[in-house]
């Protein structure tokens, strides 16, 4: 239930604070966010998935 904008903001803050790794736990098939985006599916498609 998180939007792409919220994930972007989180990663921007982590970069600013020099946090080397952000671990996200979720399901790309979860209910969609009220705002736009499918961040887990987008990160997986971009190869940012481990």
Buried (B, 14 or more C-beta within 10 A) or exposed (E): EBBBEBBEEBBEEEEEEEEEEEEEEEEEEEEEBEEEBBBBBEBEEEEEEE
